[in-house]
């Protein structure tokens, strides 16, 4: 049943917000919200939302089509709302509105979307004159190659397709990030690695990324799974990972074999969610994935959209955000979705030659060090989604989703996500990469200085360095009793400690 705005509120919702309330639509909030008031125009901006308040002269009235036009003009494209709303509008009234505005770019966009979403053809002749109009305004959005719809003379320039297309708005932050030319900075850091250190540095980075990606999930994989994940990272650009069979095969290699899948979750009818137990019989739910029966529809559309994005001219970091994050929101497997999501970041950056061939930089280490920022990037979608999903949990914690949620996952706004990913990439290049390379250089110096004191076996020396670094440059009394070091004199241990402290610039206790 339609609802009306609260007349006691001096600020009246307009555009998409008015339409949501008018038709009681269960939709994800749009990143731009508009209000009309008796005062002057002003803007309030947060990292996730732009709130515009207009003077009363902007009020569209009580007409649905006027609010649709206002929304498209001032707020951009809210595909999920339009997918739900447009098929509900009476075809005769919609046809009359379009005929009354034959040159309106907004009417032609509405016409195109109505026929695509409803599957119904309006009783209108094709447009035969005038320029083509863009579905997405390229001044406001990053867009893809245009596919023409001759009937309405509309350029369908979504990043993906009408069934699945993440969106990214052109923000000042993204414009600034693109201008920083991070790919050039990355290549400079890699080029500065001493030749004698290069091979070890690359191996070290692959190992670091593997451990960090598992650590985010609070997991410690066995050596075999770690090696398989590192090998997949190393050969990422050599395989097509936007295919069901390759993603399934990769999932099987990085998870415990008992939880490996032979297909998407629909093959085992498993409902996924992310949460934690807060009591004996209570679960705190943070994120709910699509219903298993919806994956057969969503995943092919995701893969098709992702392939378009991968081969577009978008900045590689933006492309990585658009491919990797929707994947983890779809959560197509029983386990390993987070690791695969982070793997896809590397896959896209590797495919697009963001870094030199064969180089992986440890972005998961940055995410691990900035958990709040990483969580915020995920929660930009998961938090507003949660109130829209109706579900029940049984006594064993198994979830059943009760309402149709499929459309919520089709058009994720990745603007904040892309901004955050840029910050992770920047920090990885400017801090993590140099720090890891410096560590190897310091380590080699430590080993050289240690050999001047006593030439320990390699394993004993490696362990000594680690134990000293863990204890502020000294070997604890307990560790001195390890069988590896009982043959050493106190003078030798002191000399070895001094070597480690000098190499790593550690001030001993």
N, C-alpha and C positions, 0 to 999 in steps of 0.2 A: 504494500500500500504506500502511495506517495506521501512524503512528509514535507512540511513547509518550514522555512527558516524561522527561528525564534524572533518575533517582532520586537521583543524587549532588548535585543542586542543591537546596539547602534551601528555595529559593523555587519553588513550583510554579505554572506558568501556569494561569490560570483563564479562563473565559468564551471570548471569541473567539480568544484566543491559544491556548488549549487545543484548541479545535476546529480551528484552522488546522494545528496539529501533528498532531492525531489523524487528520485526513483528508488531510494533505499538500496543503493548498489553496494555490494560487498566487494570493494576494490582496494588494492594497495594505494596508499596516498601518493599523490603526484608531487614531485619535488618543487613545483611552483604552485602556490595557493594565492588566490585573489579575494579581496574584500572591497566593498564600497562603503564609504562613510560620508558624513557631512563635513568632515575636515579636509585637509589637504593631502596630497599624495605623499606617501613615504614607503620606504623599503626596509625590511628587516631580513638579514641574511645570517644563516648558520651553515656549518659545513654540509649539512644534509638538506637544507630547505631554503627556498627564497619565498618570502611572504611579502606580497605587494598589496598596499591599501590605496585605493583610487578615490578621488572625489565623486560626488553623487552624479555628476554629468556623465560618468562612464556606465551607470547602471543599465544593464541590458533589458530590464523589464522582467516579465514573467513568462517569456516565450522560450521554449527549449532550444529552438534553432538560433535565437539571438545569443543564448549562453554558449552554445556550441561554437558559434563564430567567434565570440569573445575569447573562449578558451584556446581555440586554434591560433588566434591572433596574438594573444598576450602570454599564453602559458605553454605553448608547444604541443606535442603529440602524446596523449595518454592512451596508448593502444589497448591496454587491458580494459579500461573503462569503455572505450569506444567499441570494443569487441562484444561487450555485454549489452551496452545501451542501444546501439544503432539498430539491431534487429527488432527491438521493442517498439520503435517509432512507426506510426502508421505510414504505409507506403504512399498513400495519396497525398498526405500532408507534406511528406518529405519531397515528393515529386514537385508539388506546387512551390515549395520553398526554393528548390533548385532552379525551376523555371523563372522565378521572380528575380534571380540574380545570375543571369547567364554568363557573366564575365567574372564572377567572384572566384578567387582562388580557393577560398574556404569552402564554398558550396561544392566545388568540383572535388576537393579532398573528401568531404563528407559523402558525396555521391559514390566515389570510388570505394571507400571503406564500407559503406552500407552494402553494396552489391557483393563485395568480397566476403564480408562477415556473415551476411544473411543468406547468401546463395540465391537471392532473388534479384531479378532484373526489373528495374523501374521502367515505366512506360514513357521513356524519354528517348529522343533521337540522339545519335552520337554527336559529340562536338566535332565540327569540321573546320573551324577557324580559330585563330589565336595561337599564342605560344603555349608550349607545355609548361605546367606548373610543377614544382617539386613537392613531393609528399612531406619530406622533412626540409625545413629551411636550413640550408648549409651555413647560414650565418650563426645559427643557434646550436646546430648539432654536427657531429662528425657523421659523414654520410658514405654510402657505398656506391658502386657503379649503378647508374640509373637503368631501370627496365621500363620501357614505355607502355602505358596503358592507353591505346588510341581512342577508346570510347570516351573517356573523360579528358583526354590529353593531359595525363598526369605522369610525371617521372617518379617511379617507385624507387627511391634511392635509400632504402633501409640498409643497415649494415648486414643484416641477415635476410630473412624472408618474412612474409606476413604471418607465417605460422610460428616463427621463433626469431626474435631479433632483439638482442640487448641494445641499449641506447647509451650514448655518452654525449653530454652537453658540452659545448665549447665554453670553458671557464677561463678566467684569468690565470688560475693556478696551472691548468693544463697547458695553456699557451706559454707560460713561463718555463714549465718543465721541458716542453719540446725544444725551446730555444737554448737550453743548456747543453745540448749535443752530448748526452751522456755516453752514447756509443763511442764517440771519439775519446772521451776520458777513459773509458774502459780499455780501449786499445792501447792508450798511452801507458796505463798501469801495467798491462800485460807485457808490452814491449820493453819495459824497464826491468823485467826479471832477468837476472844474470843468466847467461846461456847454460852454465854448469848446474843451475838450480831449476831450470825450466821444467824438465820432465817430472822431477819430484814435486814441484809446486802444483802442477796440474793434478797429479795423483792425490796430493794432499787435499786439494780443493774438492775433488769428487768425493773423497772420504768424508770431509767436513760436511758437505751438503747432505750426504746420505744420513749421517748421524743426527744432524740438526732436524731434518725432516721427520725422522722417527721420534726424536725427542719432543717435538711439538705435540705429538700424540701420546707422550709419556710412555714410549715403547723403546725397548732395546732389542733390536733384531739379532738373530744368530749370524754368524760369519757368512754363511751361504746366502741368506737373503740380502744382507748388506752388499755383498759383492754383485749380486744380480741387479740390485737397484743402481749401484754405481755404474755397472756396465750399460744399463739402459740409458742413464744420463749421458754417458760417453758417446753412445751411438744414436742419440735422440734425433739428429737431423737426417739420419740415414734411413729412417722408417716412417711410414705414414701412420701417425697415431690418431688420426681422425676417422678411424674405421672401427666398427664394433669388434671385429676379431682381434685386432692388435691391442685394443684397450682391455679386452677380456684376458688375453694372454699375459699382458703386463700385470694386471691385478693378480693373476694366479702366481706370478713369480715373487711378488713383494709381500704377500700375506701368508700367515700360517696355512699350510695346505688344507687343513680341516675347514677353513672358512673361505676357500677359493670358490669363485662362481664360474659357471659354464656359460653364462649370459647375463643380461640385466636382472634386476631383482624380480621382474615379473615372472621369471621362470621358476622361482621358488616362493612367489607370493609373499614376500617379506616387506613389511612397512618399516621404514627406517626413521629414526629420530635421534637427536642429540640431547642428552640431559644428564642429570646426576641424581642419585638417591639422597634425600634429605631426611629420611626416617625409615622405619621398618616397612611401611606400606605407602610411602609417598615419594613421588618422582617429580623433580623440577625439570620441566621441558624447556630447552633453549631453541631448538630448531626442529621443524618437521619437514621431511622430504616428500616429494610427490607420492601418491598412491602407486603401488607396484603395477596395477593395471593401466596406469597412464603412461608408463615409460615406453611402451611399444609405439605410442604416438609421439611423445616428446623427444626421445633420443635421436631418431632419424632427422627430425627437423633441427635439433641442436647441432648435429654433425654437419648437416648441409650448410647451416648458417656459419658455423665455425670455419668451414673450408673457404667460404667466401671471404671471411674476415682475414684468415691466414694469408690469402693471396691478394689482399687489397694493398693500397698504399698507405694505410694507417701507420702511425708510429708503432714500432715493435712492442713497446711497453703497453700502449693502449690495446693493441691486438691481444697481447698476453692476458690482460685483465678481462677482456671480452670473451675469451675462450676458456680460461682456467676457472674463473669464479662461477659462471653459470654451471659448469660441470659439477662443482662441489655442492651447489644448491640443488641440482638434480639428484645427487647422491645415488648413482645407478647401481652401486654394488653393496654387498653386505658389509664389507670392510675395505679399508685402504683408500677411501675416497679423498681424504685430505692429502695423503702422500701423492696420489695421482694428480690432484689439483695442482700441487706445487711442482710436480714433474712437468705438467703441461705448460707452466710458466717457462721452464727451461726449454721445452720443445719449441715453443713459439719463438723465443729469443734466439735459439740456435738455428732454426729454420730461416729466420729473417736476417741471419748473420749480424746480430747485434754485437757479439763478441767475436774474436778470431776463432776459426775452426778448432774444435777440440777443447775449447775452454768453457768451463762452467764456473760461475762465481757464486759464492755461498749465500744466496738470498735467504734461505731458510734460517741461517744463523742470525741474520738481522731480524727476521720475524720472531725467532726464539727470544732474542734480547728485547724485543718491543711487543710483548704479548698483548698489551692493552690496545695498541694501534692495530695489530693484526685482527684481534677480536672485533674491534670497531668496524673494520672493513667488511667482515662477515656479517656483523649485526646490522649493517646498513640495510640489508635485505631481510635477515631472519627476524629481527624485532618487529617491524611492522607487519610481517607475514603472520606471526603467531596468533594474534587475536582473530584472524579470519578463518582459522582452521578449527573445525569441530572434531573432537576425537574422544576416545575412551581408552583407558588402560585396564587390562585385566590384572589379576593377582600376581601374575608372573612378569608384569611389566611389558607385555605385548600390546602394541598399539593398533587401534582400528580408526582410520579417518572416516568421518561420517558424511562429510559434504564434498561436493565436486570442487577440487582445488587446482585442477590442471592448468587453468589459464593464468594463475598467479606466477608461474615460473617462466612464461613465454617472453616477457619483455622487461627484464631486469635493468633498472637504471644503474649503470656502472660508473657514473661520473666520480663519485667519492672514492670508489674502489680504485679507479685508474689513478686518481691523485695520490692515494695512499701507496699504491704499488710503485709509482714513480719515486716516492720518498724512500721506499725500501731499496730500490735499485740504486738510487743516488748514494745512500749510506753504505751499501755494499761496495760500491766502487771506491768511495772516498775513505772508508774506514775498514771494513772487513777484509777486502782484498789486500790492501797494503799491510794490514796487521798480520794476516796469515803469511804473507811473503816475508815480512820482517821476522816473524817467529822462526821460519826456516833458516834465515840468515843467522839469527842469534843462536839457534840450536847448533848449527855447524860451527860457529865460533866457540860455543861451550864445549863441544866434543874435542875440538883442537886443543883448547886450553886444558881440558881434563887429561888428554893423552900425555901432556907434559908432566903431570903429577903421577898418574898410573894408567896403564893401557888396559882398561876394563874390557871384558867381552861386550859385544854390541848390546845384547839384551840387558845386561847389568847396567851399562852406561845409560841406556834409554830410560830404564826404570829410575835410576838415580836422578836424572834431570827432572822427570815428572814429579817425583816425591819432593824434591827441593822446591820446585815451583809451587807445589801445593802447600808448602810450609814456610813460605816467605824466605826462601833461599837457604834453608838449612835442612839437614836430615834429622828427624826426631830421634829421641833415644830408643823408642820402640822399633823404628825402622832400621836403626843401626844393628839390631839383633837379627835381621833377616839373613838367611844363609848366603845370600849373594855378597854380603858386606862384612861377615864376621872375620875374614882373613885380612881386612884392611886395618891399618893403624889409625889412631886418632889424628895424627898429623896428616895422613893421606886423605882422610875424610874431610878434614878442615880445608885442605888444598882443593879438593874436588868441589866443595861448597863454594869456595872463593871463585873458582872458575865459572860455575853456574851464575853466581851473583854478578860477576863482571860482564859476562856475555849478555845477560838479560837485564842489566842495570837494576838489579834488585838490592835493596838495602836489607842486609841480614839483621835478624833480631839482636 
